[in-house]
Amino acid sequence: GDSVTQMEGPVTLSEEAFLTINCTYTATGYPSLFWYVQYPGEGLQLLLKATKADDKGSNKGFEATYRKETTSFHLEKGSVQVSDSAVYFCASPFQGGSEKLVFGKGTKLTVNP
Amino acid sequence: DAGVIQSPRHEVTEMGQEVTLRCKPISGHNSLFWYRQTMMRGLELLIYFNNNVPIDDSGMPEDRFSAKMPNASFSTLKIQPSEPRDSAVYFCASSLLESGTDTQYFGPGTRLTVL
């Protein structure tokens, strides 16, 4: 069945370090792919998305490229800040095109000054 | 613009009591989702509606849980009777489904504690 697998955390980095959080998916066809972020005490919010293969989503210095060859959508940021401390979720539509999303288990990122 | 509104933000109740969580989606959105988040199980979809009609309730844990959407601007999730294992953060999300999947906008959540 459809699923999303993301790197387990927690991840702890120093400010200005490089960040990668891995995400791979199994799905029917080429669905849209999403990264959501959850700041402490808040609901999830969309960070970025890509709607087709080879697309790159970007926002707030974060990037992720939809790679169909490796069925991956890894999240990267060149220089993290303390304010990036949050939980990051990769998500993909259930069965390729449903409005129902399948979320990864989340990766907690802590950035220390 | 107002986002998704949930109430209450925090609820503490005793086992056996009825609990009602409320959600107001973003105006104009036609899909609404209820999720539950716990440390052990992560984020789980409980039920979702499209144009006020329940489409998939396969995530509802058991008959103690029920959800309604009487109109496009209001939904409730009810637990009766509540149990300690229902303690979690419950999120409501809405989206405008135009073609395929679209971005879901989450509310701030209701933190439920059942004693």
HADDOCK unambig.tbl for C-alpha pairs under 7 A between the chains (distance, minus, plus):
assign (segid A and resid 42 and name CA) (segid B and resid 108 and name CA) 5.06 0.50 0.50
assign (segid A and resid 43 and name CA) (segid B and resid 106 and name CA) 5.54 0.50 0.50
assign (segid A and resid 43 and name CA) (segid B and resid 107 and name CA) 5.62 0.50 0.50
assign (segid A and resid 43 and name CA) (segid B and resid 108 and name CA) 4.52 0.50 0.50
assign (segid A and resid 43 and name CA) (segid B and resid 109 and name CA) 6.04 0.50 0.50
assign (segid A and resid 44 and name CA) (segid B and resid 106 and name CA) 5.68 0.50 0.50
assign (segid A and resid 45 and name CA) (segid B and resid 105 and name CA) 6.40 0.50 0.50
assign (segid A and resid 45 and name CA) (segid B and resid 106 and name CA) 6.39 0.50 0.50
assign (segid A and resid 93 and name CA) (segid B and resid 101 and name CA) 6.57 0.50 0.50
assign (segid A and resid 97 and name CA) (segid B and resid 100 and name CA) 5.29 0.50 0.50
assign (segid A and resid 97 and name CA) (segid B and resid 101 and name CA) 6.07 0.50 0.50
assign (segid A and resid 98 and name CA) (segid B and resid 100 and name CA) 6.10 0.50 0.50
assign (segid A and resid 98 and name CA) (segid B and resid 101 and name CA) 5.94 0.50 0.50
assign (segid A and resid 99 and name CA) (segid B and resid 100 and name CA) 6.14 0.50 0.50
assign (segid A and resid 99 and name CA) (segid B and resid 101 and name CA) 4.35 0.50 0.50
assign (segid A and resid 99 and name CA) (segid B and resid 102 and name CA) 6.76 0.50 0.50
assign (segid A and resid 105 and name CA) (segid B and resid 42 and name CA) 5.80 0.50 0.50
